[in-house]
Amino acid sequence: MTETEFTLKFAFSLRFPSLHSSIVVRRPGEKQIEMTPEERFDRIERNLEKNTEGTRDLIVLSRTMLTSTEKVLESQKAVTEQIKELREAQAETDAKLNMLIDTLDRIIRRLGKNNTKE
C-alpha cells in the first residue's frame, strides 16, 4: 500500500466511521494494526499536538531570525557609513598628497635650473 493509498483509506475511515467499527491501518513496511474509532481519534489528537508544538517552535525560530536579520541590517548600515567616511578621508589624503608632489616637483625643477646655470 502506498502512502497515498494509506492516507485515503485513513481519511475515508474518519469520514465514514459508521461503515467500519474498526479499520486496519498499515503503513508500508509496518505490521497491520486494527484501530477503533476512539483509537484513531486519540492518534489524530496526538499528531495534532505534535504539529501544534512544531508550529510554535517554527514561530519562535522565525521571530529569532527576524531579530537577527534586523541586527545584521543595522550593523551593515553602520559599516556602510564608515566606508563612506573612509572614502571621503582617502579623497582628502589624495588631494593633499598630490599638492605635496606638485610642490616638491616645482622645488626640484627650480633647484635643477639653478644648478645648470652655474
N, C-alpha and C positions, 0 to 999 in steps of 0.2 A: 504494500500500500504506500503510495507516495504521500508526501507531506500535504499536498493539496487535497488528496482524497481523504486523508485523516481529518483535516480541518473541516471539509464539507460534511463529513459524517458526524463529527462532533457538533458542528453548528446545527445540523438537522435535528440531532437528538435534543438539543436545547430548545429549539423552536417548536418541536412537536413531542413533548415529553410523554403525552398520553399514549403514543404509539408504542413506546418501549418502557417497560417498568425498569429495565436495566439495559445497558448497552455495553458492548465490548469495545474498549478503547485500546488501540495498539498503535504505537509509533513504529516506523521501520526500525528493525533491529531490537525491539523490545518484546517481552512476552505479553500475552493478552491479559488485560485487566478488565474485570467486569465491575462497572460502576453504577450505583443507584443515582437517581436524580440529585439526592442530597449530597452525595459524594462529589458529583460533578460540580454542583454549586459551590461546595467548600473549596474544591480545586480552583475554580474560577476566582473565588474571593481571594485565595492566597496569591494567585497570579496577579490579580488587580492590585493587591497591596504591594507586591514587589515592583510592579510598574509605577505605582504612585511614588514609592521610595526612590526609584531610579529617576523619575521626573524631577523630584525635589532636588536630588543630587545634581542633576543637569542644570537646574535653575541656579543653584549656588555656584556651580562652576562657571556658568555664563556671566554671572554678576562679578565674580572674581576676575575673569578675563576682561570684562569691560573696564573695571577699575584699573587693572594693569595696563590696558591699552591707553587709557586716558593719561596715566602717569608717563608712559613712554612718549606720548604725543607732547606733553608739557616739556619733557626733557629735550625732545627733538627741537622744539621751538627755541629753547634756551641755547642749544648748540648752534642753531642757525643764526641767531642774533650774534653770538660770539664770533662765528665765522665772518659775518658781515663787518663787525668791528675790526677783525684782523685784516680783512681786505682793505679797509679804509686806512689802517695804520701802515700796511705794506705800501699802499699808493703814496702816502706821505713820505715814507722812507725812500722809496724810489725817486721821488722828486728831489729830495734833499741830496741823495747820492749823485744824481745827475748834475745838480748845481755844483757840488764839490768837484766832480770830474771836470766840468767846464772851467771852473776856477783854476784847478791845477793845470789843466791843458793850456790856459792863457798864460799862467806864470811860467811854465816850462818853455813855451814858444818865445815869450819875451826874453827869458834868460838865454835861449838859443840864439836869438837875434843879436843880443848884446855880446855874446862870446864870439860870434862870427865877424863882428865889426873890428875887433881888436887885432 
